[in-house]
Amino acid sequence: MRRTNGALIQRPVGYSDRWIGPATPLVVATALLLVVDAAWNLYADWSVSSHGLTALLGVPAALMLPLTLTRYRNNLPIRTLLVCAAGFICFSMAAADFSYLVVSTDAPLVDSKLAAFDRMLGFDWPAMFEWVERHKSLDNVFRVAYSCVTVQIAIVTIYMSFTRRFEQLAEFNLILVITAIATIVLSGFVPAEGPFKYYAAVARADASMLSDFEPIRQGGLRMVDFVAAQGLISIPSFHAIMALLLIYGIRRTRIWPLMVVLNSLVLLSTPTRGGHYLVDLIAGALTFATVVIVVRLWPPRLLILNPQPRGDIARAAIGRSRSTPPQTPGPDQMSSAPESCGISTADVETADRPFQSGRHRPVDPFRNPVHVEDPVEAGAAGVARPRRCSGGNGDKTCVTDATPR
């Protein structure tokens, strides 16, 4: 609600007016995971490192600190960016705790079956790994591409926040949290240590990134360190899912071709740099496709993505203003809010730039009210034009001004 010329104008509650906005999926998923993690940690006697807990609370709090200032809190792109960044960090930490707990179930490994499936498809992982190792320049490109996924997520969030693609960003976050949780749950039924360990006798691979895997399964590690948490999931490949999501989520934008190139390299680098079987990538692609179909067809998604943001309402109002003949604002219109259309003057002015000039510009009696003296019918611009009168008694003559005052 905003006060203009003494009158209160009711602003519509569009998606971007909600305080957490596109970060809603991240916040809801984080809350659910924290409940599950807390209950499981207490039941299985797990703990969280002190500096990991500091990171969990400190980093998001630091990101939210600028929102204590009104100038940043009322800036939708900045507010969206900071809330989404804080939500993503909290979700990542909660998901890391959840993945460690799932690995601790110590279900039978399926590496032999995954390796056999790769051979059935004609994919020889050790030969592929050694070939990439011999081509150092290609290996360096793969290493950079594989490690830039988190940077790409930050770029997508910044880009969609400042281009005001709030619905698209909300869909991106929604698919991200669903695929992440689905990946962790599925990995509990088909756990695998990955080709780095499975082919350790024939491939000189660095498996240090999986050093927590065996201690967790054997019960020797019962503490989660969010700062040094490792990715312990082999199938489905979450890197493959994120590569496809980054391509899909940034569609119909100027940076989409760049994302296609970068994430094609991510997909190519995942088997050798991430230690994944080929079937891991296939499972990741199937998981991603299933989640996208469900999200697009799931009716409750409308409550999250909100298909009618304030911008669409404003554009519809402008369309009505063009088709309606201009009228002279009366005294009652000067002091009352435009409750019939439910939008503010600022929304109408910024919704569609082409109509802000020329004779089709909508009348704005609430920002610049016209004080009319002896008005006549409105002109082309919808503004009453005054007239000057001279003489008196029976010889009074009036002349209409050529331009409005």
C-alpha positions as CSV (number, residue, x, y, z in Angstrom):
1,M,0.0,0.0,0.0
2,R,1.3,3.4,-0.9
3,R,0.1,7.0,-0.2
4,T,-0.1,9.3,-3.3
5,N,-1.5,12.8,-3.0
6,G,-3.2,12.0,0.3
7,A,-4.9,8.8,-1.0
8,L,-3.9,5.2,-0.2
9,I,-3.3,3.1,-3.3
10,Q,-3.6,-0.6,-2.8
11,R,-0.8,-2.5,-4.6
12,P,-1.5,-6.0,-5.9
13,V,0.3,-8.8,-4.2
14,G,2.4,-10.2,-7.1
15,Y,5.0,-12.9,-6.8
16,S,7.9,-10.5,-6.4
17,D,6.1,-8.7,-3.5
18,R,6.4,-11.8,-1.4
19,W,9.4,-11.3,0.9
20,I,11.2,-14.5,0.0
21,G,9.9,-14.5,-3.6
22,P,11.7,-17.0,-5.9
23,A,13.6,-18.5,-2.9
24,T,10.4,-20.1,-1.6
25,P,11.4,-23.6,-2.9
26,L,14.8,-23.3,-1.2
27,V,13.4,-22.1,2.1
28,V,10.7,-24.8,2.3
29,A,13.1,-27.6,1.3
30,T,15.7,-26.5,3.7
31,A,13.2,-26.4,6.6
32,L,12.0,-29.9,5.7
33,L,15.6,-31.3,5.5
34,L,16.6,-29.7,8.7
35,V,13.8,-31.4,10.5
36,V,14.8,-34.8,9.0
37,D,18.5,-34.2,9.7
38,A,17.9,-33.2,13.3
39,A,15.8,-36.2,14.0
40,W,18.2,-38.6,12.3
41,N,21.2,-37.1,14.0
42,L,19.7,-37.5,17.4
43,Y,18.6,-41.1,16.7
44,A,22.0,-42.2,15.2
45,D,24.2,-40.2,17.5
46,W,25.6,-37.9,14.7
47,S,27.0,-34.4,15.4
48,V,27.9,-31.3,13.5
49,S,31.3,-29.6,13.8
50,S,31.4,-26.3,15.5
51,H,32.9,-24.3,12.7
52,G,30.5,-26.1,10.3
53,L,27.6,-24.9,12.4
54,T,29.1,-21.4,12.4
55,A,29.2,-21.5,8.6
56,L,25.6,-22.7,8.5
57,L,24.4,-19.7,10.6
58,G,27.0,-17.1,9.8
59,V,27.2,-17.0,6.0
60,P,23.5,-16.7,5.3
61,A,23.2,-14.1,8.1
62,A,25.9,-12.1,6.5
63,L,24.2,-12.2,3.1
64,M,20.9,-11.1,4.7
65,L,22.5,-8.2,6.6
66,P,22.2,-5.6,3.8
67,L,18.4,-6.2,3.8
68,T,18.2,-4.4,7.2
69,L,18.5,-1.2,5.1
70,T,15.4,0.0,3.5
71,R,17.0,0.9,0.2
72,Y,18.1,-2.6,-0.4
73,R,15.1,-4.3,1.1
74,N,12.8,-2.4,-1.3
75,N,15.0,-3.2,-4.3
76,L,13.5,-6.4,-5.8
77,P,16.5,-7.6,-7.7
78,I,18.9,-7.1,-4.8
79,R,16.5,-8.6,-2.3
80,T,15.8,-11.6,-4.6
81,L,19.5,-12.2,-5.2
82,L,20.5,-12.1,-1.5
83,V,17.6,-14.2,-0.3
84,C,18.2,-16.8,-3.0
85,A,21.9,-16.9,-2.2
86,A,21.3,-17.4,1.5
87,G,18.7,-20.0,0.8
88,F,20.9,-22.0,-1.6
89,I,23.8,-22.1,1.0
90,C,21.5,-23.3,3.7
91,F,19.9,-25.9,1.4
92,S,23.3,-27.1,0.3
93,M,24.4,-27.7,3.9
94,A,21.2,-29.4,4.9
95,A,21.4,-31.6,1.8
96,A,25.1,-32.5,2.6
97,D,24.1,-33.7,6.1
98,F,21.2,-35.7,4.6
99,S,23.6,-37.4,2.0
100,Y,26.0,-38.4,4.8
101,L,23.2,-39.9,6.8
102,V,22.0,-41.9,3.7
103,V,25.5,-43.2,3.0
104,S,25.7,-44.5,6.7
105,T,22.9,-47.0,6.0
106,D,25.6,-49.2,4.5
107,A,23.4,-50.8,1.8
108,P,25.2,-53.3,-0.5
109,L,27.3,-51.7,-3.2
110,V,26.2,-52.0,-6.9
111,D,29.5,-51.0,-8.6
112,S,29.9,-54.4,-10.4
113,K,26.5,-54.1,-11.9
114,L,27.1,-50.5,-13.0
115,A,30.4,-51.4,-14.6
116,A,28.8,-54.3,-16.4
117,F,26.1,-52.0,-17.7
118,D,28.8,-49.6,-19.0
119,R,30.5,-52.5,-20.8
120,M,27.2,-53.6,-22.3
121,L,26.9,-50.0,-23.8
122,G,30.4,-50.2,-25.2
123,F,31.9,-47.7,-22.7
124,D,35.3,-48.6,-21.3
125,W,35.9,-46.3,-18.3
126,P,39.6,-47.1,-17.7
127,A,40.5,-46.6,-21.3
128,M,38.6,-43.3,-21.4
129,F,40.3,-42.1,-18.2
130,E,43.8,-43.0,-19.5
131,W,43.1,-41.3,-22.9
132,V,42.0,-38.1,-21.2
133,E,45.1,-38.3,-18.9
134,R,47.4,-38.4,-22.0
135,H,45.8,-35.2,-23.4
136,K,46.7,-32.7,-20.7
137,S,45.1,-29.7,-22.4
138,L,41.8,-31.4,-22.7
139,D,42.1,-32.6,-19.1
140,N,42.7,-29.1,-17.9
141,V,39.6,-27.9,-19.8
142,F,37.5,-30.7,-18.2
143,R,38.8,-29.8,-14.8
144,V,37.8,-26.2,-15.1
145,A,34.4,-27.0,-16.6
146,Y,33.6,-29.6,-13.9
147,S,34.5,-27.2,-11.1
148,C,32.5,-24.2,-12.4
149,V,29.0,-25.5,-11.8
150,T,28.6,-23.6,-8.5
151,V,29.8,-20.4,-10.3
152,Q,27.3,-21.0,-13.0
153,I,24.5,-21.3,-10.4
154,A,25.6,-17.9,-9.0
155,I,25.6,-16.4,-12.5
156,V,22.1,-17.7,-13.3
157,T,20.8,-16.3,-10.0
158,I,22.3,-12.9,-10.5
159,Y,21.2,-12.7,-14.2
160,M,17.6,-13.7,-13.5
161,S,17.3,-11.5,-10.5
162,F,18.4,-8.3,-12.2
163,T,16.5,-9.1,-15.4
164,R,13.4,-9.7,-13.2
165,R,12.8,-13.2,-14.4
166,F,11.3,-14.1,-11.0
167,E,9.1,-16.9,-12.2
168,Q,11.9,-18.5,-14.2
169,L,14.2,-18.3,-11.2
170,A,11.5,-19.8,-9.0
171,E,11.2,-22.8,-11.4
172,F,15.0,-23.2,-11.5
173,N,15.1,-23.3,-7.7
174,L,12.1,-25.7,-7.5
175,I,13.7,-28.2,-9.9
176,L,17.0,-27.9,-8.2
177,V,15.7,-28.8,-4.7
178,I,13.5,-31.7,-6.0
179,T,16.3,-33.3,-8.1
180,A,18.8,-32.9,-5.2
181,I,16.5,-34.6,-2.7
182,A,15.5,-37.3,-5.2
183,T,19.2,-38.0,-6.0
184,I,20.1,-38.5,-2.4
185,V,17.1,-40.8,-1.7
186,L,17.8,-42.9,-4.9
187,S,21.5,-43.2,-4.0
188,G,20.4,-44.9,-0.7
189,F,18.9,-47.8,-2.7
190,V,21.8,-48.1,-5.3
191,P,24.9,-47.0,-3.4
192,A,28.2,-47.1,-5.3
193,E,31.7,-46.0,-4.5
194,G,32.4,-45.0,-8.1
195,P,35.0,-45.9,-10.7
196,F,37.8,-44.1,-8.9
197,K,37.8,-46.7,-6.2
198,Y,36.4,-49.6,-8.3
199,Y,39.1,-49.3,-10.9
200,A,41.8,-48.3,-8.5
201,A,44.0,-51.2,-9.6
202,V,44.1,-50.2,-13.2
203,A,43.6,-46.4,-13.2
204,R,45.8,-43.9,-11.3
205,A,42.9,-41.8,-10.2
206,D,42.9,-39.5,-7.2
207,A,40.1,-40.7,-4.9
208,S,40.8,-38.3,-2.1
209,M,37.5,-36.6,-2.7
210,L,35.8,-39.8,-1.5
211,S,37.9,-40.3,1.7
212,D,34.7,-40.0,3.9
213,F,32.8,-42.8,2.0
214,E,34.2,-45.9,3.7
215,P,34.5,-44.4,7.2
216,I,30.9,-43.4,7.1
217,R,29.7,-46.9,5.9
218,Q,31.9,-48.6,8.6
219,G,30.6,-46.4,11.4
220,G,33.9,-44.7,12.1
221,L,32.8,-41.2,11.1
222,R,29.8,-39.7,12.8
223,M,30.4,-36.0,12.4
224,V,29.4,-33.7,9.5
225,D,31.8,-30.8,8.6
226,F,29.9,-28.5,6.3
227,V,33.1,-26.7,5.3
228,A,34.8,-30.0,4.1
229,A,31.7,-32.0,3.1
230,Q,32.3,-34.3,0.1
231,G,30.1,-35.4,-2.7
232,L,29.6,-39.1,-2.1
233,I,26.8,-39.9,-4.5
234,S,27.6,-41.9,-7.7
235,I,24.2,-42.7,-9.2
236,P,22.4,-40.6,-10.3
237,S,25.0,-38.1,-11.2
238,F,24.0,-34.8,-9.7
239,H,26.6,-32.9,-11.9
240,A,24.8,-34.3,-14.9
241,I,21.5,-33.1,-13.5
242,M,22.9,-29.6,-12.8
243,A,24.4,-29.3,-16.3
244,L,21.0,-30.1,-17.8
245,L,19.2,-27.8,-15.4
246,L,21.5,-24.9,-16.1
247,I,20.8,-25.3,-19.9
248,Y,17.1,-25.6,-19.3
249,G,16.7,-23.0,-16.6
250,I,18.4,-20.2,-18.6
251,R,16.5,-20.8,-21.8
252,R,15.1,-17.9,-23.9
253,T,17.9,-15.6,-22.6
254,R,20.9,-14.0,-24.2
255,I,23.4,-16.1,-22.2
256,W,21.7,-19.4,-23.2
257,P,24.3,-20.3,-25.9
258,L,27.2,-19.8,-23.5
259,M,25.5,-22.1,-21.0
260,V,25.0,-24.7,-23.6
261,V,28.7,-24.7,-24.4
262,L,29.9,-24.7,-20.8
263,N,27.5,-27.4,-19.6
264,S,28.2,-29.6,-22.6
265,L,31.8,-29.6,-21.4
266,V,30.5,-30.4,-17.9
267,L,28.7,-33.5,-19.2
268,L,31.8,-34.6,-21.1
269,S,34.0,-34.1,-18.1
270,T,31.8,-35.8,-15.5
271,P,32.9,-39.5,-16.1
272,T,36.7,-38.8,-15.8
273,R,36.8,-35.7,-13.5
274,G,33.8,-36.6,-11.3
275,G,34.4,-40.4,-11.1
276,H,31.1,-41.5,-12.6
277,Y,30.0,-44.4,-14.7
278,L,28.3,-43.7,-18.0
279,V,25.1,-45.2,-16.5
280,D,25.3,-42.5,-13.7
281,L,24.9,-39.8,-16.4
282,I,22.0,-41.7,-18.0
283,A,20.3,-42.0,-14.6
284,G,20.8,-38.3,-13.9
285,A,19.3,-37.4,-17.2
286,L,16.2,-39.6,-16.6
287,T,15.8,-38.1,-13.1
288,F,16.0,-34.6,-14.4
289,A,13.5,-35.2,-17.2
290,T,11.1,-36.9,-14.8
291,V,11.2,-33.9,-12.4
292,V,10.8,-31.4,-15.2
293,I,7.7,-33.2,-16.5
294,V,6.2,-33.5,-13.0
295,V,6.9,-29.8,-12.2
296,R,5.3,-28.6,-15.5
297,L,2.2,-30.8,-15.1
298,W,1.8,-30.6,-11.3
299,P,-1.1,-28.2,-10.6
300,P,0.1,-27.0,-7.1
301,R,3.2,-25.6,-8.8
302,L,1.0,-22.6,-9.7
303,L,1.0,-21.7,-6.0
304,I,4.8,-21.5,-6.1
305,L,5.5,-20.1,-9.6
306,N,2.5,-17.7,-9.7
307,P,1.7,-17.4,-13.4
308,Q,0.1,-13.9,-13.0
309,P,2.8,-11.5,-11.7
310,R,2.2,-7.8,-11.2
311,G,3.8,-7.0,-14.6
312,D,1.2,-9.0,-16.5
313,I,-1.7,-7.3,-14.6
314,A,-0.2,-3.9,-15.4
315,R,0.2,-4.7,-19.1
316,A,-3.4,-5.8,-19.2
317,A,-4.5,-2.6,-17.5
318,I,-2.6,-0.6,-20.1
319,G,-4.3,-2.5,-22.9
320,R,-7.7,-1.5,-21.4
321,S,-6.6,2.1,-21.1
322,R,-5.7,2.2,-24.8
323,S,-9.1,0.8,-25.8
324,T,-11.1,3.2,-23.5
325,P,-11.7,6.8,-24.7
326,P,-9.8,9.3,-22.6
327,Q,-11.9,11.0,-19.9
328,T,-11.4,14.1,-17.8
329,P,-10.5,13.2,-14.2
330,G,-13.1,14.4,-11.8
331,P,-12.6,15.6,-8.3
332,D,-13.5,12.2,-6.9
333,Q,-10.9,10.6,-9.0
334,M,-8.3,13.0,-7.8
335,S,-8.4,11.7,-4.2
336,S,-9.4,8.0,-4.6
337,A,-7.3,5.0,-5.4
338,P,-7.7,3.0,-8.6
339,E,-9.2,0.1,-6.9
340,S,-11.0,-1.1,-10.0
341,C,-7.8,-2.2,-11.7
342,G,-5.8,-2.9,-8.5
343,I,-2.5,-1.5,-9.6
344,S,-0.3,1.4,-8.7
345,T,0.7,4.3,-10.9
346,A,4.3,3.1,-10.9
347,D,3.3,-0.3,-12.1
348,V,1.5,1.2,-15.1
349,E,4.3,3.5,-16.0
350,T,7.0,0.7,-15.9
351,A,5.1,-2.2,-17.3
352,D,5.3,-1.4,-21.0
353,R,7.8,1.2,-22.3
354,P,6.4,1.7,-25.8
355,F,3.2,3.3,-24.5
356,Q,5.0,5.9,-22.4
357,S,5.3,8.4,-25.3
358,G,3.0,9.8,-27.9
359,R,-0.8,10.1,-27.8
360,H,-1.3,6.6,-26.4
361,R,0.3,7.3,-23.1
362,P,-2.1,6.4,-20.3
363,V,-3.6,9.2,-18.3
364,D,-1.9,9.5,-14.9
365,P,-4.2,11.7,-12.7
366,F,-2.8,10.2,-9.5
367,R,0.8,11.3,-10.0
368,N,0.2,14.6,-11.8
369,P,-3.4,15.7,-11.2
370,V,-4.6,18.4,-13.5
371,H,-6.4,21.3,-11.9
372,V,-9.0,22.4,-14.5
373,E,-10.4,25.8,-14.9
374,D,-13.7,25.9,-16.9
375,P,-12.8,22.6,-18.7
376,V,-14.0,21.4,-22.0
377,E,-14.0,18.0,-23.5
378,A,-10.6,16.2,-23.3
379,G,-8.1,16.4,-26.1
380,A,-6.2,13.5,-27.7
381,A,-3.9,13.1,-24.7
382,G,-6.8,12.9,-22.3
383,V,-6.0,16.2,-20.6
384,A,-8.7,18.9,-20.2
385,R,-7.8,22.2,-21.9
386,P,-8.8,25.4,-20.2
387,R,-10.3,28.4,-22.1
388,R,-10.1,32.1,-21.6
389,C,-13.2,34.3,-21.6
390,S,-13.5,38.0,-21.9
391,G,-16.3,40.5,-22.0
392,G,-19.5,40.4,-20.0
393,N,-23.2,40.5,-20.1
394,G,-24.3,39.5,-23.5
395,D,-21.1,39.9,-25.5
396,K,-18.9,37.3,-23.6
397,T,-16.5,35.4,-25.9
398,C,-14.3,32.4,-25.0
399,V,-11.2,31.1,-26.7
400,T,-9.8,27.6,-26.0
401,D,-6.0,27.4,-25.5
402,A,-4.1,25.5,-28.1
403,T,-2.0,23.7,-25.5
404,P,-2.9,22.5,-22.0
405,R,-1.5,24.3,-19.0
